[in-house]
Amino acid sequence: MVISIRKWFKALRFAILFCMLVYVFSKLFGIFEHWLSPGDPYRYPEGSAVKAGSMQIQQEEQEDMLERLKLFYRLGE
């Protein structure tokens, strides 16, 4: 059985380079964690948006939503 030292060094160099790159990318993801993480899902929406499930709907808004729902069912869109 022939053992090639050159092949072992290539494999070792590849393994070391791979581990170094994995370490660098994990540190980069740690640095940009605040940028990659999603926002607070429980915050109130801005502008005229309405948070889903909120029960603070005025009577005329409720009728408007009911009309829109009827239109949706009627047109099938």
C-alpha positions as CSV (number, residue, x, y, z in Angstrom):
1,M,0.0,0.0,0.0
2,V,1.4,3.3,-1.1
3,I,0.8,6.4,1.1
4,S,1.1,9.7,-0.8
5,I,2.1,12.5,1.5
6,R,1.3,15.0,-1.1
7,K,-2.4,13.9,-1.2
8,W,-2.6,13.9,2.6
9,F,-1.3,17.5,2.6
10,K,-3.8,18.6,-0.1
11,A,-6.6,17.0,1.9
12,L,-5.4,18.6,5.1
13,R,-5.0,22.0,3.4
14,F,-8.6,21.7,2.1
15,A,-10.0,20.8,5.5
16,I,-8.2,23.7,7.2
17,L,-9.3,26.1,4.5
18,F,-12.9,24.9,4.8
19,C,-12.9,25.2,8.6
20,M,-11.5,28.7,8.3
21,L,-14.1,29.8,5.8
22,V,-16.9,28.3,7.9
23,Y,-15.6,30.2,10.9
24,V,-15.3,33.5,9.0
25,F,-18.8,33.2,7.5
26,S,-20.3,32.4,11.0
27,K,-18.6,35.5,12.4
28,L,-19.9,37.6,9.5
29,F,-23.5,36.3,10.1
30,G,-23.0,37.1,13.8
31,I,-22.0,40.7,12.9
32,F,-25.0,41.2,10.6
33,E,-27.4,39.4,12.9
34,H,-29.4,42.5,13.7
35,W,-29.7,43.2,10.0
36,L,-30.8,39.6,9.1
37,S,-33.2,39.1,11.9
38,P,-36.9,39.8,11.3
39,G,-38.5,42.8,12.9
40,D,-40.8,42.7,16.0
41,P,-43.9,40.8,14.9
42,Y,-45.9,42.2,17.8
43,R,-45.4,45.9,17.0
44,Y,-48.3,48.0,15.8
45,P,-48.3,48.8,12.1
46,E,-47.6,52.3,10.9
47,G,-49.9,54.6,8.9
48,S,-53.4,53.5,8.0
49,A,-52.7,49.8,8.3
50,V,-54.8,47.8,10.7
51,K,-53.3,45.0,12.8
52,A,-54.9,41.7,12.1
53,G,-57.0,40.5,15.0
54,S,-57.5,43.9,16.5
55,M,-61.1,44.4,17.7
56,Q,-61.0,48.2,17.7
57,I,-62.9,48.5,14.4
58,Q,-65.4,51.3,14.0
59,Q,-69.0,50.5,12.9
60,E,-68.6,52.1,9.4
61,E,-65.2,50.4,8.9
62,Q,-66.9,47.1,9.7
63,E,-69.6,47.7,7.2
64,D,-67.1,48.7,4.6
65,M,-65.1,45.5,5.3
66,L,-68.3,43.4,5.0
67,E,-69.1,45.0,1.6
68,R,-65.5,44.3,0.4
69,L,-65.9,40.7,1.6
70,K,-69.2,40.3,-0.3
71,L,-67.6,41.8,-3.4
72,F,-64.7,39.3,-3.0
73,Y,-67.0,36.4,-2.8
74,R,-69.2,37.6,-5.7
75,L,-66.3,38.3,-8.1
76,G,-64.1,35.4,-7.0
77,E,-60.9,37.4,-7.0
